[in-house]
């Protein structure tokens, strides 16, 4: 997550949506008082090579005096609680991706850092729902069908989405992803999701991710 007081925006980081590359790109626009959360050491090395700001101000005091620690995939509701009434004055955004494709990418990513499950099917069945769906990261706890960020960009049309978001924030130079993309090399099976997921896998994803499928028109 990034909370920029300099440009008055909040970036809510979802999973498997080019989010780390985007976080690095956005860090280039941050000032000393902005909140930038940690990424992995390997990805942090990319950020350092580009000479942009790294993790800072992750412990932040809210308007009620409580101190919060912001982590990588902190939900929008936490940023809203921290900012209080100022939340409505910030441009808030995230990126989403077709869940059928995203869960395959998630499988290959987690396989690179954890003891690998035998199959993609077993991964889908043993992984908690909150790691397979991004919805809770940008929706309201009290009203789970309601998206609370201003912009939900699309991974499938990322350049256009970032241009819209940059304009809303007021970044005339735009948001430029680093040439050295993070994690993109980990997925070795590049087939279309229809050729990878079984009928049972499809049904599971449709159940866990029914809100984003409906809200954004993603289809099998």
N, C-alpha and C positions, 0 to 999 in steps of 0.2 A: 504494500500500500504506500501511496505517497499523498501527503497533505501539503499543498503548497499555499502558504500564506502570501508569498510574493505575487503569485498569479491568481490566487483564490480559486483553487480547484482541488478536487479529491479524485485520485485514481484508485479504484477498487480492483485488486488483482485477482483474476479468475485463474483456473487451472487449464493448461494446454491450449492457450489462445495467443501464443507468441508473447506471453505476459512478461517474461523476464527480459526479453529483448526490448519490449516497450517500456518497461520500468527503467532500464538503462538509458533509453532515449529521453525519457521524461526527466531523469535526474539531471540532465544537462541544463535544464531550465530552472533548477531549484536554487534557492538562496540559503544562507546559513541558518535561518530560522525554520526552514521547512522540514517536514518529517519524511524520512526515507527509511524503509525497513530493510533488514538484512536479506541477502540472497546467498546461495551456496558459495563456498570459497572459490570454486572453479569459475562461476559466473561473475563473482566479485572481481576476479582477476581481469576479466574483459572490461568491466567498468573502470578499473584502475588504468588499464592500457589506453582507454579513451580519454582519461584525464577528467572525468566528471565526478560529481560528489557521490560518496558512498553512504552507508548507513549512518544516520544521525537523528538525534532528538526522538528516539523511539519510546522513551518514557515521557509522557505528556500529561499535564494536569488539566483536568476538565473544569468547566465553569462551576461545578459544585465542590471543587477542591480535591477530589479524588485523583490519584495518579494511575494512569493506564499504561500498559506496555503494548505497543502495536507490533504485531507479527506480520509476516509476509502476506498471508491470505486472510487478513482481518476483514470482517464483514462491514458493509456500509453502515449497518446499524450502530456499530461501535464508533465509527467516525462521526456519525450524527450525534451520538451521546457526548462525545468529546467536544465537538464544536458548539453544541447547544443551538440557540437561535441563529447563530452565524451559518449553520448548515445551509439554510435557504439562500444565502448570499454567494455560495460557492458553486462553481460548475462541477457536477459530479458525473463520472463516467466509468464504464467498464467495457470489456469485449466478450462476446459470446461466440460459440462455435456449434455447428451441428453435433448434437450429442452422440449420434451413431459413429461419427468419425472421431470425436474427441475421446471417447472411452478407449478406443484402440491406441491412440497416442498416449493416453494415460498408462495403459498397460506396459507399453515399451519403456516409458520413463521410469515407472516404478520397478520394472524388471532390472533396470540398470543400477539401482541403489539398494534393493531389498532382495532377500532370497526369492528367486523367481517361482511363481506358481507354475504348475505343470502346463496349464493351458490358459488361453484368454478366457474361456468359459469359467474356469475355476476362479480366476481373478475377479471377474464380474460378480460372482456369487459370494465371495468372501470379503469384498471391499465395502466399507460403510457407505451408505447412500450419500452422505455429505461430501465424500471425496469423488463420487461419480457424477454428481450434479453440482453445477455452479449457482443454481438459483438462489439458495439461501444467502449467498455472498452479497447480492444486490437487491434482495427483496426485504420486506418488512416482517419482523418477527410476529408482531401482533396481527398483521393482515398478510398472510403468506402468499396471497395471490397478487400482491401489489408491489411493483418495481419502484424503488425509491431513488434511483439515480436518474439524472437528466438524460443521459445518452447511453445506449447499449449498442456499441459498434459491432460489426460483424467480421469475424475472422476471414470469411470467404471473400469479403470486399474490403480488406483491411486498409488499403491506401485511401480509398474514398472515405471510410469511416474516420480515419485519423485526420484527414483534411477538414472534415466537418467539426471534429472535436477541437482541433487547433484554432479554427476560426471562432468557435464559441468561447474558448479560453482567452483568445487575443494573442496568439503566437504567430505573427506574420511570417516567420521563417519556417513554420510548420513543425511537425514531429517526424524526425527521420530515424528509422530503425538502423542500428549498427550493421555494417556489412558482415561482421562476425556474428552470425546468429547463434543463439544458445539452444542446446538440446535438440535441434532439428535433425541431427545425424542419428539419433537414437532409434528412430522408427525404421525398421528394416523391411517391413511388409507395407508396400505402398499401394496395394490393391484397393479398389473401391470398397467401402464398408459393406455393401451388399454381398461382396464376394468373400468377406471375412467373418461376419457375424452369422450365427445360426438363427433359425426361427425362434429358438428359446432365448438366445441372446437379445434378439430384437425386442421380444416381448418384455424382457427385464428392463432394457433401456427405456422403452416406452412407458413403463410403470414408474421408474425412478425419475425420469426427466419429462414427465407429461406437461409440466408447466411451461418450460422453455420451448418444447415442441409446439405447443399451442400458441404461445405468445408471439413467437418469431417465425412461425410458418415452416419450421424445419420438417422435412419429410423423409421417409425411407428411400 
